[in-house]
Amino acid sequence: MTERPDPRKELLRQMKAIRDRMNPKLVERAKLAVFGKVPYDSDAAKEAVGHFLDARDDGGAFRRKLERALKEEGATLDLEPEVPAAKGTAAAAPVPPKPRRGGRVT
């Protein structure tokens, strides 16, 4: 008589194989979601804030107000990525901003 494999061990083996094929970031997001924490993508959040600020029609007044408030809290409004400094240069030059559309996209 042939012995059947333990179904629990087989199921655990299959679950491990699935986890090994998954993106580790996706697994981490799922773990956080189970505990009621909402993970977010900081790059997407920065882009959304940039679009919001660019769409305002106040000549940059709200952006300056936001920058001042963040500075008082010890944070900065870092929306544009910086290019690493080349050897021999003093500081990194900011990357020119991408053109952004204002208003609704339909």
Secondary structure as GFF3:
##gff-version 3
##sequence-region A 1 106
A	DSSP	alpha_helix	7	21	.	.	.	ID=ss1
A	DSSP	alpha_helix	24	34	.	.	.	ID=ss2
A	DSSP	alpha_helix	42	55	.	.	.	ID=ss3
A	DSSP	alpha_helix	61	72	.	.	.	ID=ss4
###
